[in-house]
Amino acid sequence: MEISQISINHMTSPLGFDLDNHLHIEFSVNSSKPMTETKKRVIIKTDEVVYDSDWQNYDNNFFDFAIELEPRTHYTVSVSVQNAGDEITKDSFFETGKITEPFSANWIGNSNKDLQNTLLRKEFALDKEITSARLYMTGLGVYEVYFNNEKISDELLAPGVTAYDQVTQVQTYDVTSFLQKTQKHELLISLGDGWYKGNFGFDGGQENIYGDRQMAIAELHLTFADGTEEVINTDDSWQTTSGKVTKSAIYYGEDLDDTLEITGWEPAVIIDHSKEILHDRLSLPLKVEEYLPVKEIIQTPAGETVLDFGQNHAGWPELFNHEPAGQTIELQVGEILQNGNFYRDNLRESRAAFKYTSGGKEKWVRPHFTYYGYRYAKVTGNTKPLKKEDFRSAVIYSDMKTTGGITTDNAKVNRLLQNVIWGQKSNFFDVPTDCPQRDERLGWTGDADVFSATAVLNMDTYAFFKKYARDMQIEQNAHEGMLTMYAPAMGNGSGGAAIWGDAATIIPWTVYQAYNDPAILRQNYSSMKAWVEWIGKNTSTKNLWTGCFQFGDWLSLDGENPAMPTGKTDEDFIASVYYYYSTSIVAETAQILGFSDDAAKYSKQAKAIKKAISNEYITATGRLSIDTQTAYALALAFDLVPDEQKQRVVKDLVTRLGKDNNHLKTGFVGTPIVCRVLSENGEHKLATQIFLNEDFPSWLYAVNLGATTIWERWNSVMPDGSMNPEGMNSLNHYSIGAIMQWVYQQVLGISSQTNGYQEVILAPQFDYRLKHVQGHYESSYGDLQIEYQLETDEQHTIKLNLNIPFGQQVTVKLPRATGEVQLNGEATSLPLKLTGGQYSISYVPSSSYIEYYNIDMPAKDLMADSELVEKLSPLNGVFGFLQDQNNLDTFGGSSLIEMNTMLPFVNISDEDFANIKAVLAETPLASERKFLNEGRTI
């Protein structure tokens, strides 16, 4: 038995974070012993014990308690577990930042506010042995810190993105080791414009959104071996000059000139800037999480030299310099090639380049105060031949642990699921951005809202979303409860639309449900309420949401006006549904937090909204007044019709999909939920068909065209490989990647959970097109691993393997399992309730997962199988008719029954139909015959 990991407020050994005087300590245990009589204990101590939970029954794997924390204090966390006579203990720690302790330091900068790269330095000597050194600091716009020319941290673009006039985050660094190497020291701060001051935003952007000069504030707290202490503050004893970055901005990129000599040091100036905005950090650090090598150096038809890193991503390119002094090499980036040539037009006003002027020294070179979204980099200015090993690409995103993943026997599906995760890596960049490449990169609330339920499965996003929830709250506080279109708002006060604004409630709620920690609800409860209240004050119809600007079902394909991307689904219907959902969330949140009066108020209000929606949009017999995929999906997802009418809505959705050739026409609203409601209501086969479609519009359409991330539009790239001419066209937009939640829940089978995955219902829905699936989700309990394979032998046996972590209970429900199942070789029956351990489950289903042809299939699917056509041709002349390609192109999308009904020249008698059905029923699909002929190999 061992304690394998401890997290503190969903972080490992957090240093200087805002912990809000409340600790949520989770731990995972590796043990083969049963959970009975297990006990747990946590002790928090500094020089003395400040909290002791005493021994408690192990009812879950966490401790949650309020505690008064002291500023700048190191706390040891000791978690102990007793089980069957054994006792184990594991230690971790956290350290507080300044909390509410005032800064004694001052903001300092250069007298020239137009410098592109302000340097600030302090030279000092220490003649005593150091035992501890902490640097508490921040900078505006973005900064890096060096001790004696050595960067003190792997964090990049600190202090991250916030509404800097309301909150500027303070970082805490342990710099003890840097000060123990020598007696003389130089502390150097290097500043760039970043989001604070640099050009940023739509339509050419704005300068100086939050301020017009670079500055920093820092306190270096030293503790010596003799017990004495010293503080070195930023003040006018520091020196300042200009650095080697001659220009930088988030969209612009960076120009770096290594021929410049760092001279002209002068006294720093004290800047009168608020210290009230200083706040211990919430942001996870931005870091280089991996490097991509150059996959290929391409010489394009246009004569360009282009590096292909093989993967669209966010980060920056790095190069090993061989150029002589004074030579300038430039890297421009792009997401795709066009006609084999470099292309960057979809980046719009974003220059997105890195220009480096060599100082003559061979070394690795990188940007400092920007980032890019790209796969390709065009290189110009080099005088030496390029080699792959002299370039690499740093993949940068917020420091989140990957917690989930899925692979199948379908390589295209696997690529799609990788694309979803790469889209998240690329856009979870301190805030959840819409895209990482063009002149946008904003914290769009709607994108984050629709993707949040997938995001929490792919990565540990609690701390990331808690910070973003604070960003949203700041904007709501500034706009009377209304949530802006993106947060931080970057000076744009527009907002108040459904889905986008509902991120105020949905994101905190989704995160709480995934992690079972109400801290995010406590933090945002007032703003969750304020959002619902804002809707009520601004709607023109009581208990509905009407009369406001809406995005509708953004980027849907069913709009009657192609110029309007809002779609055909009534915007007020969508808005009213989300008004109902947000109100319901506030009611449930109030109940959890103990606000019983609020819970009663908002529960009553939610019922009134639901009734008003029903009265306005749904008949007494369950017929919706809006015939769109999104409308039906919303009605099912939010239980807008009673159970006895659900099947009618399901039937209407299936009919609507049939009219749309079983392809999605949905946008931001409908896309994440159509497959889910189909699978939840007996139509998993259709959901899987939609998921596996490969022609436009579909998820695999992009995969077939070489996508390595999720696109903004279903057809951001046209079938011929050319870019869609629409101006809004990102190739790294994660929102429609929300389908991966359906894959986790319905295909892999993690259908539901409670208490932060303490209890899981595993209920995969099998489909013949995905016969081998494996995946995992790592919660705070540990990694739940799942693998299954269908049709493993001639008896059609299904085999499923599970690895369940200690403390987790999994209830297993399996389809077509009417008889006994084998559990680790012993007969038993479903449902199974399993606790920590490894399990092998097998059973013979009541019917096989070999798919046969049927009479309702499109005729073109039948005609694509030459062996089948050979059997069918003697039965009726329609098959000869369909062998003419023109006829097949015209009518092949219809079934034989539909053709027989609609076309007077097609005559299939009842007897012929019976014979055709008999042949179809005994003929496996061509893909299934291949599977069987190859000995059921996957």
Secondary structure, 3 states (H helix, E strand, C coil): CEEEEEEECCECCCECECCCCEEEEEEEEECCCCCCCCEEEEEEECCCEEEECCCEECCCCEEEEECCCCCCCEEEEEEEEEECCEEEEEEEEEECCCCCCCCCCCCEECCCCCCCCEEEEEEEECCCCEEEEEEEEEEECEEEEEECCEECCCCECECCCCCCCCCEEEEEEECHHHHCCCCEEEEEEEEECHHHHCCECCCCCECCCCCCCCEEEEEEEEEECCCCEEEEECCCCCEEEECCEEEEECCCEEEEECCCCCCCCEECEECCCCCCCEEEECCCCEEEEEEEECCEEEECCCCCEEEEEEEEEEEEEEEECCCCCCCEEEEEEECEEECCEEECHHHCCCCCEEEEECCCCCCEECCCCCCEEEEEEEEECCCCCCCHHHEEEEEEEECCCECEEEEECCHHHHHHHHHHHHHHHHHECCCECCCCCCCCCCCEHHHHHHHHHHHHHHECCHHHHHHHHHHHHHHHHHCCCCCECECCCCCCCCECCCCCCCHHHHHHHHHHHHHCCCHHHHHHHHHHHHHHHHHHHHCCCCCCCCCCCCCCCCCCCCCCCCCCCCCCCCHHHHHHHHHHHHHHHHHHHHHHHCCHHHHHHHHHHHHHHHHHHHHHHECCCCCECCCCHHHHHHHHHCCCCCHHHHHHHHHHHHHHHHHCCCCCCCCCCCCCCHHHHHHHCCCHHHHHHHHHCCCCCCHHHHHHCCCCCCCCCCCCECCCCCECCCCCCCCCCCHHHHHHHHHHHHHHCEEEEECCCCEEEECCCCCCCCCEEEEEEEECCEEEEEEEECCCCCCCCEEEEEEECCCCEEEECCCCCCCCEEECCEEECCCEEECCEEEEEEECCCCCCCCECCCCCEHHHHHCCHHHHHHHHHHCCHHHHHCCHHHHHHHCCCEHHHHHHHCCCCCCCHHHHHHHHHHHHCCECHHHHHHHHCCCCC
